[in-house]
Amino acid sequence: MHQPPSSPLRRLAGVALACGVLGLLPACSTDQFWQIGQAWQRDHCMKLPNHQDRARCLADMSRSREDYERQVDGLRPAKP
């Protein structure tokens, strides 16, 4: 059975819920948060029915934390 892609609002709600739960874990380090997020993303990818979408999702989430932080830093506006 083909499952329609989740709506952006539903995905946002899931991320917000995950962030809220993670916010309750003050003893966790940023590395632990990264690992929890990676596990959540991997689980999401594995649920995708289309092989190409799943492979693309897994490839995107497999980048290193350092690469991710460089990408995010490149999107932030420069400080005056």
Beta strands, then each sheet from edge to edge (+ up, - down):
end
